[in-house]
Amino acid sequence: SIYLDENKKKLLIADEGKYLVYVYDFDTNRFINLFGYMIFDNEPEGISKFKNYWICTNQSKTLNRFIFINDETFNEEFEIKDNINTTNTDGICVFENKLFAINNDCQVVCYEIDIK
């Protein structure tokens, strides 16, 4: 998965094999930071943005987690968990305060994002 944060000029690239997300400065192509240690226990599939959070899917066949990462500190702030409506999620996107996720390549599920 790959995501360009146009406002922050950062490019995020998920290394699904190592369960990490690398962050690069888009203008200079220089490595800035990475996150994922102690956060992901499955592949980081799907990256999107809501306010000052990057949202990364922790893809699982039994329990998906949508993890909100602070775009300044690179720390996990909170997550949405779902083991009923979405499994094996590949892609996600955000529109206004709604998170849309693909459920096992079969359907789209919508979650309300309720944070201040």
All heavy atoms as an XYZ file, in Angstrom:
974
protein
N       0.844     -1.182      0.000
C       0.000      0.000      0.000
C       0.883      1.237      0.000
O       1.974      1.241      0.546
C      -0.897      0.013      1.229
O      -1.764     -1.088      1.212
N       0.352      2.283     -0.594
C       1.081      3.536     -0.704
C       0.083      4.683     -0.521
O      -1.078      4.555     -0.907
C       1.798      3.622     -2.071
C       2.719      4.826     -2.146
C       0.814      3.584     -3.211
C       3.642      4.797     -3.348
N       0.528      5.772      0.096
C      -0.343      6.918      0.312
C       0.487      8.198      0.260
O       1.527      8.290      0.905
C      -1.052      6.822      1.674
C      -1.961      7.987      1.943
C      -3.232      8.043      1.380
C      -1.545      9.050      2.730
C      -4.060      9.131      1.604
C      -2.380     10.139      2.965
C      -3.635     10.171      2.391
O      -4.444     11.241      2.603
N       0.004      9.189     -0.485
C       0.640     10.498     -0.532
C      -0.183     11.476      0.291
O      -1.347     11.729     -0.014
C       0.748     11.005     -1.972
C       1.260     12.447     -2.128
C       2.656     12.602     -1.551
C       1.209     12.870     -3.579
N       0.416     11.987      1.350
C      -0.208     13.016      2.179
C       0.213     14.356      1.581
O       1.305     14.865      1.858
C       0.264     12.879      3.631
C      -0.424     13.839      4.573
O      -0.939     14.880      4.112
O      -0.426     13.560      5.788
N      -0.642     14.908      0.741
C      -0.298     16.125      0.014
C      -0.079     17.320      0.932
O       0.790     18.151      0.666
C      -1.381     16.452     -1.016
C      -1.452     15.436     -2.135
C      -2.511     15.796     -3.139
O      -2.200     16.595     -4.051
O      -3.627     15.282     -3.001
N      -0.860     17.417      2.001
C      -0.716     18.555      2.915
C       0.604     18.525      3.665
O       1.223     19.560      3.893
C      -1.878     18.591      3.917
C      -3.190     18.897      3.241
O      -3.235     19.602      2.238
N      -4.265     18.350      3.770
N       1.037     17.346      4.080
C       2.286     17.198      4.836
C       3.486     16.932      3.928
O       4.619     16.883      4.397
C       2.175     16.053      5.846
C       1.148     16.278      6.926
C       1.709     17.181      7.981
C       0.731     17.313      9.128
N       1.295     18.025     10.232
N       3.228     16.719      2.641
C       4.289     16.393      1.668
C       5.062     15.148      2.110
O       6.301     15.113      2.079
C       5.243     17.568      1.465
C       4.574     18.804      0.948
C       4.148     18.637     -0.477
C       3.643     19.955     -1.029
N       2.847     19.792     -2.197
N       4.299     14.127      2.551
C       4.911     12.876      2.992
C       4.326     11.716      2.206
O       3.127     11.682      1.930
C       4.688     12.661      4.494
C       5.428     13.688      5.330
C       5.200     13.500      6.794
C       5.953     14.575      7.575
N       5.565     14.612      8.974
N       5.180     10.798      1.845
C       4.791      9.592      1.133
C       4.931      8.416      2.083
O       6.003      8.211      2.662
C       5.684      9.385     -0.095
C       5.373      8.170     -0.956
C       4.011      8.329     -1.631
C       6.467      7.984     -2.000
N       3.850      7.658      2.265
C       3.860      6.493      3.152
C       3.829      5.237      2.298
O       3.009      5.122      1.376
C       2.642      6.498      4.075
C       2.678      7.492      5.234
C       2.482      8.911      4.774
C       1.646      7.126      6.263
N       4.730      4.314      2.592
C       4.809      3.049      1.864
C       4.817      1.920      2.872
O       5.680      1.865      3.752
C       6.071      2.987      0.981
C       6.061      4.145     -0.021
C       6.156      1.633      0.278
C       7.317      4.272     -0.839
N       3.846      1.017      2.741
C       3.741     -0.112      3.662
C       4.631     -1.252      3.198
O       4.637     -1.614      2.027
C       2.294     -0.587      3.738
N       5.394     -1.794      4.123
C       6.159     -3.024      3.897
C       5.358     -4.132      4.571
O       5.460     -4.351      5.786
C       7.551     -2.913      4.503
C       8.411     -4.133      4.211
O       7.848     -5.230      4.017
O       9.640     -3.993      4.195
N       4.539     -4.805      3.783
C       3.616     -5.782      4.336
C       4.333     -6.989      4.932
O       3.830     -7.603      5.869
C       2.620     -6.202      3.265
C       1.763     -5.044      2.819
C       0.982     -5.309      1.560
O       1.000     -6.453      1.058
O       0.345     -4.371      1.066
N       5.500     -7.313      4.429
C       6.252     -8.449      4.943
C       6.869     -8.192      6.310
O       7.009     -9.104      7.123
N       7.230     -6.941      6.571
C       7.862     -6.588      7.848
C       6.891     -5.921      8.813
O       7.273     -5.571      9.927
C       9.051     -5.653      7.599
C      10.173     -6.325      6.857
C      11.341     -5.386      6.679
C      12.462     -6.072      5.922
N      13.577     -5.166      5.653
N       5.633     -5.688      8.384
C       4.611     -5.047      9.212
C       5.029     -3.646      9.634
O       4.852     -3.231     10.777
C       4.263     -5.881     10.438
C       3.778     -7.289     10.175
C       3.697     -8.193     11.203
C       3.392     -7.713      8.914
C       3.247     -9.496     10.993
C       2.955     -9.011      8.687
C       2.876     -9.893      9.726
O       2.433    -11.172      9.524
N       5.583     -2.888      8.688
C       6.053     -1.529      8.934
C       5.523     -0.583      7.865
O       5.199     -1.007      6.754
C       7.587     -1.469      8.909
C       8.330     -2.278      9.950
C       9.820     -2.273      9.643
C       8.053     -1.721     11.339
N       5.479      0.707      8.199
C       5.162      1.743      7.227
C       6.312      2.742      7.240
O       6.663      3.282      8.292
C       3.821      2.446      7.542
C       3.579      3.601      6.578
C       2.668      1.444      7.495
N       6.904      2.964      6.073
C       8.004      3.908      5.918
C       7.447      5.256      5.472
O       6.536      5.313      4.644
C       9.004      3.399      4.878
C       9.678      2.126      5.302
C       9.113      0.884      5.022
C      10.870      2.154      6.005
C       9.725     -0.287      5.424
C      11.489      0.981      6.414
C      10.911     -0.232      6.119
O      11.508     -1.394      6.524
N       8.006      6.332      6.021
C       7.560      7.686      5.704
C       8.719      8.432      5.056
O       9.819      8.489      5.607
C       7.082      8.433      6.975
C       6.563      9.816      6.619
C       6.007      7.619      7.707
N       8.441      9.015      3.885
C       9.446      9.748      3.129
C       8.968     11.181      2.907
O       7.771     11.438      2.798
C       9.674      9.106      1.752
C      10.247      7.725      1.827
C       9.420      6.614      1.937
C      11.614      7.526      1.800
C       9.940      5.334      2.011
C      12.152      6.249      1.880
C      11.310      5.162      1.982
O      11.821      3.906      2.069
N       9.921     12.105      2.828
C       9.629     13.464      2.408
C       9.394     13.420      0.902
O      10.261     12.986      0.146
C      10.799     14.397      2.751
C      10.526     15.814      2.335
O      10.587     16.097      1.116
O      10.257     16.634      3.220
N       8.223     13.838      0.462
C       7.877     13.720     -0.949
C       8.725     14.616     -1.842
O       9.089     14.233     -2.947
C       6.392     14.030     -1.155
C       5.930     13.785     -2.557
C       5.771     12.500     -3.037
C       5.651     14.847     -3.401
C       5.358     12.253     -4.331
C       5.237     14.620     -4.706
C       5.076     13.320     -5.164
N       9.081     15.793     -1.364
C       9.840     16.732     -2.190
C      11.288     16.306     -2.376
O      11.863     16.485     -3.443
C       9.775     18.138     -1.596
C       8.387     18.746     -1.719
O       7.643     18.369     -2.646
O       8.043     19.595     -0.878
N      11.894     15.747     -1.333
C      13.319     15.408     -1.402
C      13.578     13.910     -1.585
O      14.725     13.508     -1.780
C      14.046     15.850     -0.117
O      13.529     15.101      0.983
C      13.877     17.337      0.121
N      12.533     13.103     -1.492
C      12.661     11.641     -1.569
C      13.527     11.069     -0.455
O      14.090      9.986     -0.597
C      13.214     11.192     -2.926
C      12.273     11.514     -4.051
O      11.065     11.418     -3.898
N      12.823     11.930     -5.175
N      13.643     11.776      0.651
C      14.458     11.310      1.776
C      13.589     10.597      2.801
O      12.467     11.007      3.083
C      15.181     12.479      2.432
C      16.168     13.143      1.456
C      17.017     14.137      2.115
N      17.899     13.428      3.039
C      18.721     14.014      3.864
N      18.800     15.320      3.891
N      19.484     13.314      4.663
N      14.162      9.555      3.379
C      13.501      8.803      4.436
C      13.398      9.681      5.678
O      14.366     10.327      6.078
C      14.313      7.540      4.745
C      13.838      6.792      5.956
C      12.709      6.000      5.900
C      14.520      6.889      7.152
C      12.270      5.310      7.015
C      14.097      6.203      8.280
C      12.967      5.411      8.201
N      12.208      9.717      6.304
C      11.993     10.519      7.508
C      11.896      9.642      8.741
O      12.566      9.865      9.739
C      10.699     11.350      7.404
C      10.775     12.329      6.257
C      10.412     12.087      8.707
C       9.460     13.025      5.969
N      11.011      8.647      8.676
C      10.728      7.846      9.859
C       9.998      6.584      9.426
O       9.671      6.420      8.251
C       9.864      8.650     10.833
C      10.046      8.228     12.277
O      10.405      7.103     12.563
N       9.774      9.151     13.189
N       9.724      5.727     10.381
C       8.876      4.571     10.139
C       8.082      4.287     11.387
O       8.426      4.735     12.473
C       9.685      3.348      9.709
C      10.700      2.737     10.667
C      10.061      1.718     11.584
C      11.789      2.063      9.863
N       6.982      3.572     11.215
C       6.197      3.141     12.365
C       5.636      1.757     12.075
O       5.598      1.316     10.939
C       5.082      4.145     12.720
C       4.086      4.408     11.623
C       2.969      3.605     11.474
C       4.244      5.479     10.759
C       2.041      3.851     10.484
C       3.332      5.743      9.769
C       2.223      4.926      9.632
N       5.262      1.095     13.125
C       4.691     -0.240     12.990
C       5.115     -1.195     14.068
O       4.368     -2.101     14.421
N       6.347     -1.007     14.596
C       6.793     -1.874     15.682
C       5.804     -1.782     16.830
O       5.417     -0.695     17.235
C       8.189     -1.472     16.191
C       9.285     -1.700     15.193
C       9.933     -0.630     14.594
C       9.675     -2.985     14.839
C      10.942     -0.829     13.671
C      10.683     -3.206     13.916
C      11.308     -2.124     13.335
O      12.300     -2.321     12.415
N       5.390     -2.888     17.340
C       4.460     -2.969     18.469
C       3.073     -2.421     18.117
O       2.248     -2.233     18.996
C       5.008     -2.233     19.699
C       6.411     -2.636     20.090
S       6.565     -4.375     20.522
C       5.670     -4.407     22.049
N       2.808     -2.158     16.841
C       1.493     -1.689     16.409
C       0.814     -2.752     15.552
O      -0.299     -3.161     15.833
C       1.593     -0.361     15.634
C       2.115      0.758     16.545
C       0.246      0.020     15.031
C       2.380      2.071     15.833
N       1.497     -3.185     14.490
C       0.921     -4.160     13.570
C       1.330     -5.579     13.954
O       2.496     -5.837     14.235
C       1.397     -3.892     12.136
C       1.026     -2.541     11.612
C       2.004     -1.595     11.367
C      -0.299     -2.201     11.375
C       1.683     -0.347     10.879
C      -0.634     -0.950     10.900
C       0.357     -0.022     10.643
N       0.352     -6.470     13.937
C       0.658     -7.894     14.072
C       0.219     -8.646     12.823
O       0.262     -9.860     12.766
C       0.043     -8.498     15.336
C      -1.459     -8.333     15.409
O      -2.074     -7.811     14.445
O      -2.035     -8.743     16.429
N      -0.226     -7.879     11.820
C      -0.562     -8.388     10.499
C      -0.151     -7.332      9.481
O       0.367     -6.284      9.835
C      -2.065     -8.682     10.396
C      -2.452     -9.930     11.156
O      -2.086    -11.031     10.776
N      -3.182     -9.754     12.252
N      -0.449     -7.602      8.216
C      -0.019     -6.704      7.152
C      -0.713     -5.341      7.232
O      -1.924     -5.271      7.422
C      -0.329     -7.335      5.791
C       0.448     -8.591      5.535
C       0.077     -9.227      4.214
O      -0.831     -8.737      3.509
O       0.721    -10.227      3.875
N       0.058     -4.259      7.078
C      -0.553     -2.926      7.005
C      -1.110     -2.690      5.603
O      -0.437     -2.170      4.730
C       0.609     -1.986      7.333
C       1.830     -2.747      6.942
C       1.512     -4.203      7.103
N      -2.335     -3.124      5.388
C      -3.001     -3.020      4.086
C      -3.948     -1.836      4.085
O      -4.873     -1.794      4.881
C      -3.817     -4.283      3.806
C      -3.029     -5.448      3.315
C      -2.767     -5.378      1.830
O      -3.277     -4.474      1.145
O      -2.028     -6.248      1.359
N      -3.742     -0.920      3.223
C      -4.627      0.233      3.111
C      -4.191      1.356      4.027
O      -3.994      1.157      5.216
N      -4.005      2.536      3.439
C      -3.618      3.732      4.190
C      -4.508      4.872      3.720
O      -4.754      5.024      2.522
C      -2.135      4.097      3.954
C      -1.206      2.932      4.291
C      -1.761      5.338      4.764
C       0.231      3.150      3.863
N      -4.987      5.669      4.654
C      -5.778      6.839      4.322
C      -5.501      7.919      5.368
O      -4.617      7.751      6.208
C      -7.267      6.477      4.263
O      -7.997      7.501      3.617
N      -6.264      9.001      5.324
C      -5.997     10.132      6.219
C      -7.311     10.686      6.745
O      -8.293     10.790      6.014
C      -5.245     11.218      5.437
C      -4.915     12.475      6.203
C      -3.617     12.373      6.919
C      -3.295     13.592      7.730
N      -2.053     14.203      7.468
N      -7.325     11.050      8.032
C      -8.439     11.748      8.652
C      -7.863     12.778      9.609
O      -7.146     12.414     10.556
C      -9.355     10.780      9.409
C     -10.500     11.447     10.102
C     -11.555     11.967      9.369
C     -10.510     11.579     11.473
C     -12.623     12.597     10.003
C     -11.566     12.205     12.119
C     -12.621     12.711     11.383
N      -8.147     14.042      9.338
C      -7.608     15.147     10.132
C      -6.096     15.006     10.265
O      -5.403     14.972      9.260
C      -8.322     15.255     11.472
C      -9.795     15.580     11.332
C     -10.462     15.803     12.643
C     -11.924     16.164     12.417
N     -12.624     16.438     13.645
N      -5.560     14.907     11.490
C      -4.104     14.774     11.636
C      -3.708     13.333     11.969
O      -2.730     13.098     12.666
C      -3.580     15.745     12.702
C      -4.150     15.471     14.075
O      -5.304     15.105     14.208
N      -3.342     15.641     15.097
N      -4.446     12.380     11.403
C      -4.140     10.959     11.610
C      -4.025     10.240     10.276
O      -4.838     10.459      9.382
C      -5.260     10.275     12.409
C      -5.507     10.871     13.752
C      -6.567     11.734     13.965
C      -4.670     10.579     14.827
C      -6.792     12.293     15.207
C      -4.893     11.131     16.068
C      -5.954     11.991     16.252
O      -6.163     12.549     17.480
N      -3.025      9.402     10.172
C      -2.995      8.426      9.096
C      -3.717      7.193      9.624
O      -3.525      6.805     10.780
C      -1.571      8.054      8.714
C      -0.800      9.186      8.114
C      -1.187     10.003      7.097
C       0.504      9.615      8.492
N      -0.202     10.918      6.826
C       0.853     10.698      7.671
C       1.419      9.181      9.450
C       2.066     11.354      7.766
C       2.624      9.836      9.548
C       2.944     10.915      8.705
N      -4.550      6.605      8.809
C      -5.258      5.395      9.199
C      -4.667      4.242      8.403
O      -4.591      4.298      7.170
C      -6.766      5.500      8.903
C      -7.343      6.743      9.558
C      -7.490      4.243      9.388
C      -8.760      7.057      9.107
N      -4.235      3.219      9.110
C      -3.662      2.036      8.472
C      -4.464      0.808      8.904
O      -4.769      0.657     10.083
C      -2.208      1.834      8.872
S      -1.138      3.196      8.421
N      -4.764     -0.047      7.953
C      -5.452     -1.288      8.273
C      -4.446     -2.311      8.748
O      -3.389     -2.489      8.150
C      -6.170     -1.846      7.032
O      -7.072     -0.873      6.547
C      -6.911     -3.119      7.359
N      -4.753     -2.969      9.828
C      -4.005     -4.145     10.275
C      -4.831     -5.324      9.765
O      -5.790     -5.759     10.398
C      -3.894     -4.153     11.801
C      -3.007     -5.264     12.314
O      -1.828     -5.295     12.036
N      -3.595     -6.175     13.058
N      -4.464     -5.804      8.564
C      -5.275     -6.783      7.850
C      -5.208     -8.165      8.489
O      -4.128     -8.690      8.734
C      -4.813     -6.889      6.397
C      -5.631     -7.858      5.581
C      -4.990     -8.156      4.255
O      -3.808     -8.438      4.199
N      -5.762     -8.105      3.195
N      -6.386     -8.737      8.719
C      -6.462    -10.071      9.308
C      -7.673    -10.793      8.734
O      -8.652    -10.165      8.346
C      -6.598     -9.962     10.828
O      -6.887    -11.213     11.400
N      -7.601    -12.108      8.698
C      -8.745    -12.894      8.230
C      -9.779    -13.062      9.327
O     -10.891    -13.516      9.064
C      -8.279    -14.246      7.720
C      -7.462    -14.115      6.462
C      -7.031    -15.437      5.896
C      -6.233    -15.103      4.655
N      -5.734    -16.150      3.911
N      -9.434    -12.684     10.562
C     -10.369    -12.851     11.671
C     -10.667    -11.548     12.414
O     -11.738    -11.416     12.977
C      -9.837    -13.876     12.689
O      -8.562    -13.446     13.169
C      -9.721    -15.252     12.055
N      -9.731    -10.602     12.451
C      -9.964     -9.345     13.173
C      -9.184     -8.215     12.509
O      -7.968     -8.145     12.608
C      -9.522     -9.463     14.640
C      -9.599     -8.173     15.460
C     -11.029     -7.678     15.588
C      -8.992     -8.391     16.843
N      -9.912     -7.346     11.814
C      -9.286     -6.159     11.246
C      -9.251     -5.065     12.288
O     -10.174     -4.913     13.080
C     -10.069     -5.653     10.038
C      -9.694     -6.373      8.783
O      -8.543     -6.404      8.397
N     -10.679     -6.965      8.134
N      -8.149     -4.320     12.269
C      -8.044     -3.127     13.105
C      -7.681     -1.974     12.189
O      -6.819     -2.104     11.334
C      -6.968     -3.302     14.178
C      -7.288     -4.408     15.155
C      -6.253     -4.555     16.261
N      -4.908     -4.675     15.730
C      -3.838     -4.078     16.269
N      -3.942     -3.329     17.342
N      -2.643     -4.247     15.736
N      -8.349     -0.859     12.373
C      -8.038      0.364     11.636
C      -7.353      1.281     12.638
O      -7.981      1.809     13.557
C      -9.310      0.977     11.056
C     -10.049      0.007     10.173
C     -11.155     -0.673     10.646
C      -9.604     -0.259      8.896
C     -11.835     -1.578      9.854
C     -10.268     -1.170      8.093
C     -11.391     -1.832      8.572
N      -6.055      1.444     12.469
C      -5.210      2.087     13.465
C      -4.962      3.541     13.062
O      -4.541      3.820     11.943
C      -3.889      1.321     13.620
C      -4.201     -0.126     14.039
C      -2.978      2.009     14.621
C      -3.022     -1.057     13.983
N      -5.205      4.465     13.995
C      -5.027      5.890     13.759
C      -3.665      6.303     14.311
O      -3.413      6.211     15.508
C      -6.141      6.674     14.454
C      -7.488      6.522     13.783
C      -8.154      5.309     13.796
C      -8.057      7.605     13.140
C      -9.391      5.168     13.183
C      -9.303      7.479     12.523
C      -9.967      6.251     12.546
N      -2.807      6.765     13.421
C      -1.437      7.168     13.746
C      -1.335      8.690     13.666
O      -1.702      9.289     12.647
C      -0.427      6.540     12.747
C      -0.599      5.022     12.661
C       0.990      6.947     13.076
C      -0.222      4.263     13.894
N      -0.833      9.314     14.720
C      -0.632     10.758     14.728
C       0.419     11.116     13.680
O       1.514     10.558     13.679
C      -0.181     11.207     16.123
C      -0.053     12.691     16.241
O       0.762     13.308     15.561
N      -0.850     13.274     17.106
N       0.088     12.051     12.782
C       1.000     12.357     11.676
C       2.185     13.238     12.068
O       3.048     13.532     11.242
C       0.248     12.960     10.490
C      -0.340     14.332     10.750
O      -0.098     14.924     11.826
O      -1.060     14.837      9.868
N       2.269     13.646     13.325
C       3.429     14.400     13.814
C       4.338     13.518     14.680
O       5.550     13.571     14.560
C       2.978     15.618     14.626
C       2.324     16.703     13.804
C       3.289     17.386     12.851
O       4.488     17.525     13.195
O       2.842     17.774     11.760
N       3.734     12.724     15.558
C       4.512     11.928     16.510
C       4.763     10.496     16.035
O       5.606      9.808     16.602
C       3.791     11.840     17.869
O       2.567     11.120     17.707
C       3.521     13.232     18.428
N       4.014     10.042     15.022
C       4.094      8.672     14.501
C       3.650      7.635     15.537
O       4.003      6.465     15.428
C       5.508      8.339     14.002
C       6.004      9.295     12.954
C       6.805     10.362     13.300
C       5.659      9.129     11.625
C       7.257     11.256     12.338
C       6.103     10.010     10.649
C       6.907     11.073     11.001
N       2.872      8.053     16.520
C       2.382      7.151     17.562
C       0.946      6.748     17.288
O       0.158      7.529     16.750
C       2.444      7.824     18.943
C       3.860      8.051     19.399
O       4.749      7.254     19.149
N       4.075      9.170     20.074
N       0.598      5.538     17.729
C      -0.779      5.084     17.650
C      -1.603      5.848     18.678
O      -1.233      5.940     19.844
C      -0.865      3.583     17.938
C      -2.277      3.066     17.951
C      -2.381      1.600     18.301
O      -1.344      0.932     18.479
O      -3.519      1.121     18.409
N      -2.731      6.418     18.239
C      -3.595      7.172     19.137
C      -4.810      6.349     19.558
O      -5.195      6.380     20.708
C      -4.050      8.469     18.478
C      -2.912      9.416     18.153
C      -2.298     10.073     19.370
O      -3.017     10.315     20.352
O      -1.081     10.345     19.342
N      -5.433      5.660     18.614
C      -6.581      4.805     18.913
C      -6.849      3.937     17.697
O      -6.153      4.032     16.691
C      -7.816      5.618     19.311
C      -8.210      6.663     18.318
C      -9.105      6.375     17.305
C      -7.693      7.939     18.397
C      -9.454      7.337     16.378
C      -8.037      8.907     17.479
C      -8.932      8.592     16.467
N      -7.870      3.070     17.799
C      -8.180      2.183     16.694
C      -9.670      1.846     16.672
O     -10.368      2.010     17.666
C      -7.359      0.898     16.771
C      -7.625      0.065     17.981
C      -6.692     -1.134     18.076
O      -5.492     -1.013     17.772
O      -7.202     -2.190     18.468
N     -10.110      1.385     15.516
C     -11.438      0.811     15.344
C     -11.212     -0.671     15.085
O     -10.415     -1.038     14.220
C     -12.183      1.448     14.151
C     -12.437      2.933     14.392
C     -13.496      0.705     13.886
C     -12.990      3.663     13.180
N     -11.895     -1.526     15.840
C     -11.771     -2.979     15.665
C     -13.079     -3.525     15.116
O     -14.152     -3.056     15.491
C     -11.494     -3.680     16.993
C     -10.176     -3.381     17.607
C     -10.030     -4.172     18.890
C      -8.755     -3.787     19.600
N      -8.589     -4.505     20.854
N     -12.968     -4.548     14.258
C     -14.177     -5.183     13.735
C     -13.846     -6.591     13.263
O     -13.030     -6.776     12.376
C     -14.748     -4.368     12.586
C     -16.105     -4.861     12.129
O     -16.575     -5.904     12.610
O     -16.709     -4.180     11.284
N     -14.493     -7.574     13.866
C     -14.294     -8.945     13.422
C     -15.572     -9.532     12.835
O     -15.653    -10.718     12.578
C     -13.788     -9.833     14.565
C     -14.786     -9.956     15.689
O     -15.755     -9.214     15.755
N     -14.558    -10.874     16.588
N     -16.570     -8.668     12.605
C     -17.833     -9.141     12.044
C     -18.034     -8.624     10.624
O     -18.293     -9.386      9.705
C     -19.009     -8.716     12.946
C     -18.863     -9.375     14.321
C     -20.345     -9.087     12.314
C     -19.820     -8.867     15.358
N     -17.903     -7.310     10.446
C     -18.237     -6.692      9.166
C     -17.088     -6.644      8.164
O     -17.338     -6.542      6.968
C     -18.761     -5.274      9.393
C     -20.037     -5.277     10.192
O     -20.976     -5.960      9.840
N     -20.058     -4.527     11.275
N     -15.872     -6.641      8.634
C     -14.740     -6.594      7.709
C     -13.676     -7.597      8.116
O     -13.235     -7.635      9.259
C     -14.091     -5.190      7.646
O     -13.752     -4.775      8.955
C     -15.008     -4.194      6.998
N     -13.276     -8.396      7.167
C     -12.143     -9.303      7.336
C     -11.311     -9.222      6.069
O     -11.813     -8.894      4.999
C     -12.603    -10.763      7.557
O     -13.371    -11.189      6.431
C     -13.411    -10.902      8.829
N     -10.036     -9.491      6.216
C      -9.133     -9.526      5.067
C      -9.243     -8.252      4.217
O      -9.263     -8.296      3.000
C      -9.423    -10.768      4.230
C      -8.219    -11.204      3.446
O      -7.084    -10.987      3.849
N      -8.454    -11.820      2.312
N      -9.323     -7.107      4.883
C      -9.517     -5.825      4.202
C      -8.275     -5.438      3.413
O      -7.175     -5.462      3.927
C      -9.832     -4.725      5.234
O     -11.035     -5.070      5.881
C      -9.993     -3.388      4.574
N      -8.488     -5.059      2.172
C      -7.385     -4.572      1.347
C      -7.358     -3.056      1.339
O      -6.434     -2.451      1.827
C      -7.486     -5.105     -0.079
C      -7.110     -6.568     -0.162
O      -6.178     -6.969      0.548
O      -7.747     -7.299     -0.930
N      -8.364     -2.429      0.776
C      -8.332     -0.987      0.614
C      -9.253     -0.248      1.562
O     -10.271     -0.778      1.998
N      -8.856      0.991      1.886
C      -9.690      1.879      2.684
C      -9.624      3.280      2.084
O      -8.675      3.615      1.368
C      -9.260      1.938      4.175
C      -7.848      2.491      4.326
C      -9.412      0.587      4.832
C      -7.441      2.766      5.772
N     -10.643      4.077      2.380
C     -10.599      5.505      2.060
C     -11.469      6.239      3.061
O     -12.314      5.644      3.735
C     -11.024      5.787      0.626
S     -12.772      5.649      0.317
N     -11.239      7.534      3.174
C     -11.980      8.378      4.104
C     -12.631      9.505      3.322
O     -11.997     10.112      2.461
C     -11.052      8.952      5.192
C     -11.775      9.975      6.042
C     -10.507      7.838      6.057
N     -13.882      9.753      3.643
C     -14.589     10.906      3.105
C     -15.339     11.538      4.264
O     -16.154     10.875      4.915
C     -15.556     10.509      1.988
C     -16.324     11.664      1.435
C     -15.695     12.612      0.632
C     -17.659     11.826      1.729
C     -16.395     13.688      0.128
C     -18.373     12.906      1.226
C     -17.748     13.833      0.419
N     -15.031     12.803      4.530
C     -15.571     13.525      5.678
C     -15.289     12.718      6.948
O     -14.148     12.443      7.230
C     -17.047     13.849      5.449
C     -17.235     14.818      4.294
C     -18.668     15.149      3.987
O     -19.595     14.523      4.559
O     -18.867     16.049      3.153
N     -16.295     12.291      7.683
C     -16.034     11.529      8.912
C     -16.414     10.055      8.759
O     -16.768      9.387      9.706
C     -16.785     12.142     10.102
C     -18.282     12.000      9.969
O     -18.819     12.025      8.862
N     -18.959     11.863     11.079
N     -16.287      9.547      7.534
C     -16.625      8.163      7.264
C     -15.404      7.411      6.731
O     -14.697      7.906      5.856
C     -17.774      8.082      6.269
C     -19.059      8.647      6.822
C     -20.159      8.590      5.811
C     -21.484      9.108      6.254
N     -21.634      9.829      7.433
N     -15.181      6.240      7.287
C     -14.121      5.343      6.839
C     -14.778      4.215      6.061
O     -15.650      3.517      6.581
C     -13.361      4.782      8.045
C     -12.395      3.632      7.783
C     -11.243      4.073      6.892
C     -11.857      3.081      9.094
N     -14.372      4.057      4.814
C     -14.894      2.995      3.958
C     -13.824      1.920      3.817
O     -12.658      2.227      3.565
C     -15.266      3.543      2.581
C     -16.379      4.547      2.625
C     -16.103      5.896      2.748
C     -17.701      4.139      2.564
C     -17.121      6.837      2.804
C     -18.731      5.069      2.618
C     -18.439      6.424      2.727
N     -14.236      0.666      3.978
C     -13.300     -0.462      3.888
C     -13.904     -1.558      3.026
O     -15.122     -1.774      3.024
C     -13.005     -1.007      5.289
N     -13.036     -2.266      2.317
C     -13.456     -3.405      1.507
C     -13.464     -4.646      2.389
O     -12.453     -4.957      3.023
C     -12.485     -3.635      0.331
C     -12.326     -2.370     -0.488
C     -12.934     -4.822     -0.492
C     -13.332     -2.126     -1.530
N     -14.565     -5.354      2.435
C     -14.680     -6.584      3.204
C     -14.376     -7.783      2.319
O     -15.199     -8.173      1.494
C     -16.088     -6.717      3.807
C     -16.283     -8.040      4.518
O     -15.352     -8.601      5.064
N     -17.490     -8.552      4.494
N     -13.171     -8.355      2.493
C     -12.790     -9.611      1.831
C     -13.099     -9.604      0.330
O     -13.589    -10.588     -0.215
C     -13.487    -10.787      2.518
C     -12.760    -12.083      2.259
O     -11.572    -12.102      1.967
N     -13.477    -13.173      2.364
N     -12.833     -8.490     -0.325
C     -13.063     -8.332     -1.757
C     -14.516     -8.552     -2.166
O     -14.798     -8.888     -3.310
C     -12.151     -9.275     -2.566
C     -10.682     -8.987     -2.338
O     -10.332     -7.817     -2.123
O      -9.882     -9.934     -2.370
N     -15.464     -8.378     -1.234
C     -16.872     -8.672     -1.522
C     -17.797     -7.471     -1.423
O     -18.755     -7.368     -2.176
C     -17.387     -9.747     -0.566
S     -16.560    -11.323     -0.751
N     -17.578     -6.596     -0.462
C     -18.496     -5.492     -0.240
C     -17.763     -4.342      0.430
O     -16.668     -4.501      0.954
C     -19.667     -5.929      0.636
C     -19.248     -6.315      2.039
C     -20.375     -6.907      2.847
O     -21.468     -7.055      2.355
N     -20.118     -7.243      4.099
N     -18.411     -3.177      0.436
C     -17.862     -1.996      1.098
C     -18.617     -1.793      2.400
O     -19.848     -1.856      2.447
C     -17.985     -0.742      0.206
C     -17.504      0.495      0.944
C     -17.220     -0.933     -1.093
N     -17.872     -1.551      3.476
C     -18.438     -1.305      4.798
C     -18.062      0.128      5.194
O     -16.952      0.585      4.918
C     -17.897     -2.318      5.823
C     -18.423     -2.023      7.216
C     -18.233     -3.733      5.398
N     -18.991      0.818      5.861
C     -18.757      2.200      6.274
C     -18.774      2.302      7.787
O     -19.659      1.772      8.455
C     -19.845      3.090      5.679
S     -19.714      4.815      6.162
N     -17.764      3.003      8.333
C     -17.677      3.282      9.770
C     -17.709      4.791      9.988
O     -17.065      5.532      9.238
C     -16.358      2.761     10.356
C     -16.158      1.280     10.227
C     -15.476      0.753      9.136
C     -16.647      0.422     11.180
C     -15.291     -0.609      9.001
C     -16.460     -0.955     11.059
C     -15.796     -1.451      9.970
O     -15.621     -2.794      9.843
N     -18.424      5.233     11.001
C     -18.387      6.629     11.410
C     -17.134      6.848     12.251
O     -16.856      6.054     13.155
C     -19.607      6.984     12.258
C     -20.916      6.988     11.503
C     -21.136      8.246     10.691
O     -20.570      9.299     11.037
O     -21.879      8.148      9.697
N     -16.396      7.898     11.949
C     -15.238      8.263     12.759
C     -15.706      9.337     13.730
O     -16.072     10.433     13.313
C     -14.076      8.774     11.909
C     -13.675      7.720     10.872
C     -12.889      9.147     12.796
C     -12.652      8.221      9.868
N     -15.696      9.007     14.999
C     -16.232      9.908     16.019
C     -15.125     10.309     16.977
O     -14.993      9.763     18.065
C     -17.375      9.234     16.769
C     -18.060     10.178     17.737
O     -17.988     11.394     17.551
O     -18.655      9.679     18.715
N     -14.300     11.263     16.534
C     -13.253     11.806     17.406
C     -13.341     13.318     17.345
O     -13.787     13.892     16.359
C     -11.842     11.321     17.000
C     -11.513     11.722     15.567
C     -11.697      9.851     17.221
C     -10.101     11.429     15.177
N     -12.906     13.929     18.383
C     -12.972     15.399     18.456
C     -11.735     16.008     17.848
O     -10.680     15.539     17.857
C     -13.112     15.841     19.907
C     -14.280     15.191     20.625
C     -15.602     15.616     20.042
C     -16.766     15.131     20.856
N     -17.588     14.139     20.326
